[in-house]
Amino acid sequence: MEQWWRDFHRFRVLITPQVMPFVFWIGAAIAVIMGIITVVEGALTPGPQKGRLIFLGLVSIFLGPVFVRILCELVMTFFRGKE
């Protein structure tokens, strides 16, 4: 344990690679929930905004997790070692 603590303080052990999967799943869940909320709001909205909100909600449901994954991979590129 003491060796791990020294490696941690000298930045030989990185925590970001272990944390990023959790960040991805939280971000993907938020994107899907916001998409569902937008679809429901669109279904309940009268007038010409109805179709637009439903479409944006569906786009958010499907493309939101992809966008979150791209952002997480972008962050991970900074923590990749030379292989």
C-alpha positions in Angstrom: 0.0 0.0 0.0 2.8 2.4 0.8 4.4 1.8 -2.7 1.1 2.6 -4.3 0.8 5.8 -2.3 4.2 6.9 -3.4 3.5 6.1 -7.0 0.2 8.0 -6.8 1.9 11.1 -5.4 4.6 11.0 -8.1 1.9 10.6 -10.9 3.0 7.1 -11.9 -0.5 5.8 -11.2 -3.2 7.6 -13.1 -6.8 7.6 -11.9 -8.4 9.1 -15.0 -8.3 5.8 -17.0 -10.2 4.1 -14.2 -12.7 6.9 -13.8 -13.6 7.5 -17.4 -15.9 4.5 -17.8 -18.1 5.8 -15.0 -18.1 9.3 -16.5 -19.2 7.8 -19.8 -22.1 5.8 -18.4 -23.3 8.8 -16.3 -23.0 11.1 -19.4 -24.8 8.6 -21.6 -27.6 8.1 -19.1 -28.0 11.9 -18.8 -28.2 12.2 -22.6 -30.8 9.5 -22.9 -32.9 10.9 -20.0 -32.8 14.4 -21.5 -33.8 12.9 -24.9 -36.8 11.1 -23.3 -37.8 14.3 -21.5 -37.6 16.3 -24.8 -39.7 13.7 -26.6 -42.4 13.7 -23.9 -42.4 17.5 -23.8 -42.7 17.5 -27.6 -45.6 15.1 -27.5 -47.4 17.3 -24.9 -46.7 20.6 -26.7 -49.4 21.9 -29.0 -48.6 23.7 -32.2 -45.8 23.6 -34.8 -43.0 23.0 -32.2 -44.3 19.4 -31.6 -42.5 17.7 -34.4 -39.3 19.6 -33.9 -39.1 18.7 -30.2 -39.8 15.0 -30.8 -37.1 14.9 -33.6 -34.6 16.7 -31.3 -35.4 14.3 -28.5 -34.8 11.2 -30.7 -31.6 12.7 -32.0 -30.4 13.3 -28.4 -31.3 9.7 -27.4 -29.3 8.2 -30.2 -26.4 10.6 -30.8 -26.0 11.9 -27.2 -24.2 8.7 -26.0 -22.0 8.8 -29.1 -21.0 12.4 -28.5 -20.2 11.5 -24.8 -18.1 8.6 -25.9 -16.1 10.8 -28.3 -15.5 13.3 -25.6 -14.3 10.6 -23.2 -12.0 9.1 -25.8 -10.6 12.6 -26.5 -9.8 12.9 -22.8 -8.3 9.4 -22.7 -5.9 10.2 -25.6 -4.0 12.5 -23.1 -3.4 9.5 -20.8 -2.3 6.9 -23.2 1.3 5.9 -22.8 3.7 5.2 -25.6 2.9 1.7 -26.9 
